[in-house]
C-alpha cells in the first residue's frame, strides 16, 4: 500500500438510464434526458471533463417537440433542456452521446422508434436496418404451418440470432423482401411475410405471418436475408461483414467491400 496522498484523474462521467418501452413517448424521453443532464452537470466537481449519456429516444423526438407549439408541457420541458445544455457549455464540459444499437438498427429499435406520420408514412422502415444475415432455405414443410401454410427450415440458429423476443412483434427475426418471388410491403407493427417463428442452436423455422392466400413461395436452396432482433448480439457472433450499396440500382446486392471485425 502506498503511503501519503494520491490523486485521481477523471476523464469523464457516464450516466446511463434505462428507457422502458413505456418511456419511448416524447415527454417521458425528455424527462429522462433532463434528469441525466442535470445529474451530470452537478456531479462534476471540475470543468473540462466529458459527460457521456445514452439518450437516443430523446434525440429522435426532440425535433418534433421543439416545433410542437400546441403542447405547452412539451415546449416547457424542451426549453428546460436547452437551458441545461447552455449551462454545460458554460462549464466547458463536452457531451458524448451513446446511441447503442440504434446506429446499426434492428427489429427492437425499429419497433420502438418507427413513428407514423399524419399521412401514414413512417420515420423508419426495413431499409434503414444496416445488418442482415444471409442464409438459405434448407427444407420445406408444406401444410405444417398455421391454417395449412408452408413452413421452411433455414440454416441459422442461436449462434446468429438471440432467443429473446420483443413485445411489439412475435418471433426471433423477420425475412427481408430481397430475393422473394412476390414482394409485399408492410410495417413492423402490421407485418406480412416470413418470420423466424421457432429457433434451435443451429437452425430455425420460417413461419408465415399474414393471410394464408398471401404466402410467398419458397424453394430449397433459396437465399434469404433475415433482420435480427438484436444487432449487437448478432454482430458478436460474426467475423466479417459483406458490404452492399442499396443506392446502386439493380445492383443493390453486389458486394462492394468486406469489413473484418477488429475485435472478437
WORA-V260196 format. One line per field, one symbol per residue. ss: DSSP state (H for helix, E for strand, - for the rest). burial: # if it has 9 or more other ideal C-beta (glycine too) atoms within 8 Angstrom, else .. A space follows every 50 residues. Layout:
ss->???
burial->???
This chain:
ss->-----------EEEE-----HHH--HHHHHHHHHHHHHHHHHH------E EEE--HHHHHHHHHHH-----HHHHHHHHHHHHHHHHHHH---EEEE--H HHH---HHHHHHH--E-----E---HHH---EEEEEEEEEE----HHH-- EEEE-----------E--E---EEE-----------E--E--EEEEEEE- ---EEEEEE--HHH--------EEEEEE--HHHHHH---EEEEE------ ----EEEEEE----
burial->...........##.#.#.#...##.################..#....## ########.###..#..#.....##.##.##..##.##..#.#.####.. ##.###########.......#.#.#..#.###.####.##...#...## ####.###.###..##..#.#######..#...#.###..#######.#. ..########....##.#...#.############..#....###..#.. .#........#...
